[in-house]
């Protein structure tokens, strides 16, 4: 069998090694193992799917950096990372404009977003990095505080099936929580001022415990739910003066299928689905440095949205002391 040709994908940081049987060996540092693909012709899609770091190719024509109010569309590079390509007006190859590169861990600690253009090779030791217009640092593990909430929602919508044993019970425990975090924006080649974005959120969580018996054995089933009630953001200058205040508008308090922000620097709208992150349309406004406004809008639409904030909250039910609970059945 003829050995297949090697196609180098500069966006992929995994090792793609053609084999003599027209298969593909994918060695991924993240998985720390090799994956054998035996589907000829799938190399392009696999190289995109298994990309944990993305470095998009330089477009044929580099669009100059934004200098006035602009319309951007952001698109995620890969399902395995949080890097995004930024397009001018619409998603077309000829409209590729900027690149948002995320550095840091998915699993906590500090992360950084770099807004780059495609003018590369000017930073020693980083030939693949473009000029950094702006960068922002934020916490992947924001601070949450929680306390018991006696105002539990009704469990009428939960279908637990027929409970035949009189010893069976269903108890619902509710908590309310708050989250506070902040992000720090630092100019690169654009702008001179530093900014701080502070985000606050509040929401609730509920654990319903169904205790039942089967053949004399005691069984417990758990139903956990989390939701976000409110997300608000404030922007401050380096001296601590508040410049703006705005909220997140979402059609769903648990998921971010439709998210909108509107403030003095930008307006944005993101539409997602169950299996896709969704693209975001961002329009920067007069008076705001467009690159900074773009990066701030992107951060809000990827980190300060209901699904991300709810996912980061991990209640320790056993550590919370409850004085009240609602019960539909009593032992």
N, C-alpha and C positions, 0 to 999 in steps of 0.2 A: 504494500500500500504506500502510495506517495505521501511523504510528510507534508502536512499542510503549511501554507505560508504563514509567517509571523506578522501580525498586525499590532503595532505599538499604539496603545491608547494612553496618552499622557495624563488623562484624567484619573486613571485607575492606579491605586497604590498597592494592589494585590499583584501577585506574580502569576501571569498567564503563560503556561508552557504547553505548546502543542506536542502531541505524542504521535508515535508512528501508526497508531490505529485510528487517526482522525478524531481523537477525543481531545479533551482539554483538561489539564490539571490546573486547578485554581488553588494557590496556596495563600491563605489569608492570615495575616498577623493577628487580626482580632480573634479569629476562631482558633488560632494556633494549630491548624491542621490543614491538610490538603483535601480538596473536593474534586472528584472526578466527574466531569461532564461528558456524556456520550451522545450529545445531540449536535450533530454537525450543523454549522451555520448559525449557531446561537451565540457566538463569541461576543458580538457587539452588545447584545442585550445583557449578557452575563457580566461584561466588564462594567456596565453601568450599574447593574443590580448589586454587585459586590464591591462597590466603591465606598471606602470609609473616609478617604480624603479626596477632595476634588480639586483639580486645577484645570479649568476649561482652557481649551486652545485659544490662542490669540486670534480674534476675527481678522478677516482680510482687510477691513477698513476700521481703524480705531476711531470711535466717536469721541470728540473732545469732552472733557469733564463738564458737568452741568454748572451753569452760572446764573440761571434764572429759574423761575417756577417751572416745574417739569412734571410730566406724567411718566411713571415707572410701572413696570410689571415684574414681580419677582417670581422665580420658578425654582423649586428645589432640585438640586443636582442629582441626588440619589436617595433612596429610601433608607440607606444606612448612614447618612450623615446629615448635618444641618447646614451645609453650604448651599448658597443660592446664586443663581445668575440673575442679573438685573437687565431688563430690556427697556428700550425706549418705545413708549406708546403701546406696543403689541409684541407678542412672542413670535418673532421671525429671526432667522439666522442673521439677516442684515441689520437687525436692531439690537444685537447684543452690545450692552453698554458697559456694565460694571460687574463686579464680582464681590459677594459677601462671604468671607472665609471665617469659619468658626474654629477657634482654638480652645482646647480644654476638654474635660471629661463629661460624658453623658450622665455620670453617676454621682455628681456632687462636686463641691468646691467652686473655685472661680473659673469663669469662662470669659472669652474675649471674642468679639466680632470685629473683623477688619474689613472696611469698605475699600476695595482696590479697583484701580483701572487696569487697562491691559498694556500699559507702558512698563515693560519688564526689563530685568537685567541691570538695574541701577543700585541694588542693595547687595553689598558684599556677602557672599555665602548663601544668598537666596535668589538664584537666577530665575525661579519660577514665580516670584512674587512681584506684583505690580506696585505702583505707587500707592501708598495708603493715604486716602483722603481724610478719613476719620476712623476712630476706633472707640469701642465701648466695652467696659468691663462690668460684669454682673455676677451674682451668686446663683449657682445652679441649685442650691439647697437653701431657699429663703426660710426665715424664721416664722414659725407658726405657734400660736398659743390657743389652747382649747379648754373648754369648761363644760360641765353638764348642762343640758338644756331640757327643762321639764316640759316644754311645749313641743311634744312629739307630734309628727303628722299622723293622720289616720292610716291604718293598715288595710283599709277596705280593698285597696287595689291589689293586694298580694294574694295569690291563689296558692294556698298550701295543701290543697287536696282535702280529703275527708279525714277528720281527726276523730277516731272512734274510741280510743282509750280515754277514760275520764281523767287519768293522771296527766294527760298531755297539756302543754301550756305554750303560750306564745308571748314573749316579752320583747318590748321594743325600747332600746336605749338610744337617746339622742344627745348630741353635743353640738355646740356652736364654736366656731373658730375664727381667728383673725390671722392675717399674714401681712408682714411688712418687709419690703426689700428696696434696694436702690441700685441704680446703674450710673456709671460715671463716663461721660463722653469727653474724649480728648482729641483735639484737631491734629491732623497730619499735614498734608499739603494745602488743606483748605481751612479757612477760618483761623481765629486766634484765641477765642474764648473757650473756656471749659464749662460744661453743664452737668447737672445732676438731675436724674429722673427718679423720683420716689413713687413707689407703687404700693397701694394698700388694697387688700381684698378681705371680704368676710363671707362666710358661708356656713354650711352645716353638714352633719353626717349622721347616719342612723344605722344601727345594727339591730336587726330583728332575729331573735333566737327562737326557733321552734323545737321544743322538746317533745319527742314522741316515743312510743314503745313498739317494738316488733319482736314477737316471740319471747317476751320477757326482757328483751335487751333495750336499754335506754339509748336513744339516738338524738343527736342535736344537728340541726341544719341552721346555717347562718346566711342572712341576706344583708350585705353591706352596700350602702349608697352614700355618695358624696355629691355636694352641689355647691355652686358659687352664687351668692346673692348680689354682690356688688364688687366692681373693680374700678378704682379711681387712681389717677396719676397727677403728679405735680412736678413742674419743671422749675429748677432754681439755677441762678448764675453762681459764679465762684464766690460771691460775697454773701450768699444765702438769701438773696432776694427772690421771691416767687415771681416767675414770669408767666406761668400759665397753669391752668387746672382743667382736666378733662376726664371723661369716663369711657369705659368700654361698653359698647352696645352689642348684645348678642341675642339671637332668637332662642337660645337654649342655655340653661344654667349649668349643664353638665358637659356639653360638647360644644365645639367651635365650628359648626357647619357654616354659619354666617356671622362674621365679626366685623364691626365698623368702629372707627375712631374718627373724631373730628376735633381739631384744636387750632391754635393760631398758626402753627408751623406746617400742618399737613392734614389731609383727610385720606382715609384708606378704607378699603372694603376687601374682605377675604371670603371666598366661598370654597368650602371643602366638602368632603364626603366621608363615608365610613372607611374607605380604603385608601384615600389619597389626602395629602396634606392640603392641597388647594393652592391656587395662585393668588397673589395679592396685588391689587391695583392701588398705587399710591400717587397722590397729587400733592406736590409741595406748593406752598403759598408765598405770596409777596412778602418780603421782609425777613424771611428765614433763609439761612444758608442751605441750598437745596440738598447737598450731600449729607449734612448733619440731619436735616429733616427726614431724608430717606432712611438713614440708619436708625433713627429713633422710631419711625413708623414700623420698620421691619422688626425691631426688638419687641415693640408692643404687640404686634400681630403673631409673633412666634413664641413669646415667653409669658406675656401678661394677658392671657386669654383663659377662658373657663377650663378647658380640658387640661392645659398644662398646669394651672394652679391647683386644680383638684387632684391631679395625678401626683403632684409633689407632696400632698398632705397625706401622711400615714398615721392615723390615730392609733394609740396604744390603748385599746379598750380595757385591758386588765389593770392599767395604771390609773384609770379615772374613777373617782369615787362618786357613786350615784346615790342620791337621796330619794329620788323619785323615778319611777318608770311606769309606762303604760302597759297594761296587761289585758288581753282579750279573753284569756282562759286562766283559771286558777286551779292549782293542784287540789 
